[in-house]
Amino acid sequence: MRKKNKKIKNNGKGKLGSIATGTTGAASIISAHNVCHAVCLGVVAVLSLFGIALSSTALMFLQDYNLLFWSMGLFFLLISAALYVRLGCVSTKAMTANAGIIIAGVPFFPQAQVGFWIVGGAIFLVTLGKYINDRWR
């Protein structure tokens, strides 16, 4: 039997959702101090591969923008949620993982920061585990 080739009409919905999800992930990854610090140390490590010596404190100016980056991450997560409700074109696993990162990076309650790290980290790790489990099947 021959199968007929049918063109699937996409209307650009999937691409818009992918852009929103990617932007949310990119904005939320730099929201928490510990994640920001890890990114800065990664930049220093990559630069050292090319023979450029740099102190990790050279990128400390980014700490002043922590609240801005966290707010951007939250804003893009809300946009992704709206796209999910309206169009259903955003990955729920990506949104859940991003929500975990944003919860871990809540900058408003320093006395409860460890609790936010545990809750947000657990959400992120469980979602990551489910994603890897689904990919291996």
C-alpha positions in Angstrom: 0.0 0.0 0.0 1.2 3.5 -0.8 0.9 6.2 1.7 -0.1 9.6 0.5 2.1 12.5 1.4 0.1 15.3 3.1 1.4 18.7 3.9 0.7 19.7 7.5 -0.3 23.3 7.8 1.6 24.8 10.8 0.5 28.4 10.8 3.7 29.3 12.7 2.2 28.4 16.1 4.9 25.9 17.0 7.7 28.3 16.1 6.2 31.1 18.3 5.9 28.7 21.2 9.5 27.5 20.7 10.8 31.1 20.7 8.8 31.9 23.8 10.0 28.8 25.7 13.6 29.4 24.6 13.5 33.0 25.7 12.0 32.0 29.1 14.7 29.5 29.7 17.4 31.9 28.6 16.1 34.7 30.9 15.4 32.5 33.9 18.8 30.7 33.9 20.5 33.9 35.1 18.0 34.7 37.8 19.5 33.2 40.9 22.8 34.3 42.4 24.2 30.7 42.6 23.2 30.1 38.9 24.6 33.5 37.9 27.8 32.7 39.8 28.1 29.4 38.0 27.6 31.0 34.6 30.3 33.6 35.4 32.7 30.9 36.5 31.9 29.0 33.3 32.8 32.1 31.3 36.1 32.5 33.2 36.9 28.8 32.5 36.1 29.0 28.8 38.2 32.2 28.5 41.1 30.4 30.3 41.1 27.8 27.5 42.2 30.6 25.2 44.8 31.9 27.5 42.8 34.8 28.9 43.2 35.1 32.6 40.3 36.8 34.4 39.1 37.0 37.9 35.6 35.8 38.6 34.8 39.1 40.3 35.2 40.9 36.9 31.6 39.9 36.1 30.2 40.8 39.5 28.5 43.8 38.0 25.7 41.4 36.8 24.7 41.0 40.5 23.2 44.5 40.4 20.8 43.3 37.7 19.6 40.2 39.5 16.1 41.4 40.2 15.8 42.6 36.6 16.8 39.2 35.2 14.5 37.4 37.6 11.6 39.6 36.6 12.3 39.0 32.9 12.3 35.3 33.6 9.0 35.5 35.4 7.5 37.7 32.7 8.5 35.3 29.9 7.2 32.3 31.9 3.8 34.1 32.1 3.9 34.7 28.4 4.7 31.0 27.8 1.8 30.0 30.1 -0.6 32.3 28.2 0.6 30.8 24.9 0.0 27.3 26.4 -3.5 28.2 27.5 -4.4 29.9 24.3 -2.6 27.8 21.7 -1.3 24.7 23.5 2.0 25.0 21.7 4.4 25.2 24.6 6.1 22.3 26.3 4.7 21.7 29.8 8.0 20.1 30.9 10.0 23.2 29.8 7.5 25.5 31.6 7.7 23.4 34.8 11.5 23.3 34.7 11.6 27.1 34.2 9.2 27.6 37.0 11.5 25.6 39.3 14.4 27.8 38.3 12.4 30.9 39.0 11.2 29.6 42.3 14.8 28.8 43.3 15.9 32.3 42.4 13.2 34.3 44.3 15.2 37.4 45.4 12.7 38.8 48.0 13.1 36.6 51.1 16.7 36.1 51.9 15.9 34.4 55.2 14.0 31.7 53.4 16.3 31.3 50.4 17.3 27.8 51.3 13.7 26.7 51.2 13.2 28.3 47.8 16.4 26.5 46.6 15.1 23.1 47.8 11.6 23.6 46.4 12.7 25.1 43.1 15.6 22.6 42.7 13.3 19.7 43.4 10.8 20.8 40.8 13.6 21.3 38.3 15.2 18.0 39.0 12.0 16.0 38.9 11.0 17.6 35.6 14.5 17.0 34.2 14.3 13.3 35.3 10.9 12.9 33.6 12.3 14.5 30.4 15.3 12.2 30.3 13.1 9.2 31.1 10.7 10.0 28.3 13.7 10.5 25.9 15.2 7.1 26.7 12.0 5.2 26.1 
